[in-house]
Amino acid sequence: MDQQYPSAFLANDRDGYLFRLLGSRFDGDWSPAQPARARQLAEHFGRVWERSRPCTELRVLGI
């Protein structure tokens, strides 16, 4: 489910965000200070993070 998510985003801890509707394209929305949208994106990331699994392949590399 999460691997089919077409968008890309980042949010910082100072209420800024960058959101690209299609992660493969460079155009998107951003704001240096829009707390509601940054919080919404951070909550989405949290839900995806909770569903994720540890990457055991990287443990072999000692990372």
C-alpha positions as CSV (number, residue, x, y, z in Angstrom):
1,M,0.0,0.0,0.0
2,D,2.7,2.5,1.0
3,Q,4.9,1.7,-1.9
4,Q,2.2,2.8,-4.3
5,Y,2.0,6.3,-2.7
6,P,2.8,8.6,-5.7
7,S,3.7,11.7,-3.8
8,A,6.9,12.8,-2.0
9,F,7.1,15.2,0.9
10,L,9.2,16.4,3.8
11,A,8.2,18.4,6.8
12,N,10.5,20.1,9.4
13,D,10.0,20.7,13.1
14,R,9.5,24.5,12.5
15,D,6.2,24.1,10.6
16,G,7.7,24.1,7.1
17,Y,7.0,21.6,4.4
18,L,7.5,20.6,0.8
19,F,5.0,18.5,-1.0
20,R,5.2,17.1,-4.5
21,L,2.0,15.5,-5.8
22,L,4.0,13.2,-8.1
23,G,7.4,12.3,-6.5
24,S,8.9,12.0,-10.0
25,R,8.2,15.6,-10.9
26,F,9.9,18.7,-9.5
27,D,6.9,21.0,-9.2
28,G,5.0,21.1,-5.9
29,D,3.9,23.2,-3.0
30,W,6.0,24.5,-0.1
31,S,5.8,26.8,2.8
32,P,8.3,27.8,5.4
33,A,5.6,28.2,8.0
34,Q,2.2,26.4,7.7
35,P,1.8,24.4,10.9
36,A,-1.5,22.7,10.0
37,R,-0.2,21.2,6.7
38,A,3.2,20.3,8.2
39,R,1.5,18.5,11.0
40,Q,-0.8,16.6,8.6
41,L,2.2,15.4,6.6
42,A,4.1,14.4,9.8
43,E,1.1,12.4,11.0
44,H,0.9,10.6,7.6
45,F,4.6,9.8,7.9
46,G,4.1,8.5,11.4
47,R,1.4,6.1,10.2
48,V,3.6,4.8,7.4
49,W,6.5,4.4,9.9
50,E,4.4,2.3,12.2
51,R,3.6,-0.1,9.4
52,S,7.2,-0.4,8.2
53,R,9.6,-3.2,9.1
54,P,13.2,-3.0,10.1
55,C,15.6,-3.2,7.1
56,T,17.6,-6.3,8.0
57,E,19.6,-6.0,4.8
58,L,21.4,-3.0,6.1
59,R,22.4,-4.7,9.3
60,V,24.7,-6.9,7.4
61,L,26.6,-3.7,6.4
62,G,26.8,-2.6,10.0
63,I,24.8,0.6,9.3
